[in-house]
Amino acid sequence: MKGSASAYSNGSSRHFTVIDDNEGAGFESGHMWIIAPPYDVIDLTLRHQRWRGDAFQRQISPRILGENLANVKARPQDVVAPEIRAQYRGVSDLHNALFPDQARVLKKFPAKAFVSGSTDIRYVPAGVSLPDAPLESVNEQARAGVPAIKIWRDDVAPAFGLDPES
């Protein structure tokens, strides 16, 4: 699933939103996770995003497996980057104004809240997506976090008792 993931903890927040112009050329804004019953959210990559070295990273679990998560209403702060929200102060329904297709997507895939301790992560789907390259090529230059193949080798394969090179 492609969409926005925004994490809130102890008065601070970090955002990986689909409405963001700060990413630059060659970057895809937002975040991706898996929906596979019985899980509403499977996310093994949020902790590996571009905030390495940021103390906030410790608030994010290395493995997010969310089952029976509460549906939540998508809010502008969950979907629109803070810099863009600042440009549109006073627009209450900003996320729907800037991304009109959001309502259609949310009818099929509602926004979910994953809460662990003092951390609340809002997952707001924006559409279905698949990589168009082998895992070794996804973020291979590590320009936006950790390369996908490193996450596979260090986290995913060992978690399932698989050979990371297979």
N, C-alpha and C positions, 0 to 999 in steps of 0.2 A: 504494500500500500504506500502510496506517495501522499504526503501531506505535511502538516505542521506538528512539531513537537516542542512544547514550551514547558520548562521546568521552573517551579516556584518552591523556594525553601528559605525559611527564616528571614523573610523580607527582601530576598534577592531573587533574581530570575535570569534565565538564559533562554534564548529563542532560536529555533530553526524553523523559520516560517516560509510559506510558499509565496507570500507577498513581501519581497525583499529585493532591493536593487543594490545592495552592498556586496554581493558575492563576486561580481566582476565576470569578465569573459571566461568561458570554459567551465563555469561553476553552475550547478543545478541548485536552486534554492530549496529550502525545506528539508525534509527528512524522509526516510523510508523505514518501514517495519513490515512484519508478516502478520496476517490474520489467518489462523488455522485452528478450527475447532479442536479442542474445547477452549482454546485461547483467543481472547479478543485482541491481545497485543503480544507479539514476540519481538523483542528488541535487544539484540546483542551488540549494537553499534553506537547507541547514544553516548555511552561513556567515552567512546573513542573519538568523538568529534573534535573540532579545532580548538577546544578549550584546554588541551593538555597543559598542565602546569598551573591552571586556575584552581584555586581551593574549592570552588563550587563543584568540581568534578567528583569529589569524594561523596557528594550527596546523591550521586547517581549509581544505582546498582549495576554491576557488570552484566547481569543477566536479568532482563525484565520479562517475566512470564505472567501476564495478566489474564486471569480467568474470572468470569462473571463480573466484569468491571461495570461501574455505574455509567449510564449514558449522561452526558453533560451538554449544555448548550455552548456552542462555539462562541467565543467572545473575540472582539477585535484584538486584544492583547495576546490571544492564543494563535492568531493567524497572520497578523500584520507586524512587520518589524518595528521596533520602537522608533527608529528614525523616520519612518514613513508616517506612523501615527502622529508624530510631532508636527508634521506638515499639514495634517488634516484635523487639527483640534476642533472639537465640537461636532464632528460627524459621528453620530451614535452607532450607526449600522455600517461602519466603514468596511469591514471585511466583506460584507455582501455587496457593497457598492463597487469595490475594486475587483471582486471575484464573484460575479453574478451566478456562476455555475455551482458555487459552494452549496447552496440549498438543495439542489438536485442530488449531488453526491451524498450529502448527509442523510437524505431519506433512505438510501440503501446501506450506508456505512456511517452510523452515528458516531459523534465524537465521544471519546472515552476518557475517564480519569483514572490514572494509576497512582495510588497513594501508598507511600512506604515511609513510615516514621513521619518526619516533618516535611517530606518532599512530596509535592503534588505535580505530576506530569500530565499535561493535557495533550492527547493525540487527536488531531482533527484531520480526517481524510480529505484529500482533494482529488483523488483519482487513482486508478490502478496502473501500475507501471512494472516493467521488467527490464533488467539490464540488457543492452544490445551488444555486449562484449563478454568474453570469458572473465571469470572471477579475477584472474591474474591482471587484467587490464583496468579493473574498476578502481579509480583513484590511485593508480600505481605510482604517481609522483608525490603522493601524500600532501597534496596542496590543500585538501579540505579534511584533515584528520588522518586516520590510519588507513593504509591500503587494505582493501577487502581481503586479499589473500592472507595478510598478516592476522586479521581477525579470525579467519577460518583456521589457520594453523595454531594460533595461540589460545583461542577461546572455544570456537564451535566444535572442531574435531575432538579435542580432549574431553569436552563436556559430554559427548556421546560415545566416547571410547573408540573413536575412529582414527585411522592412520591419516595424519594431516597431509601426507603427500599423495594420497590416493585420489 
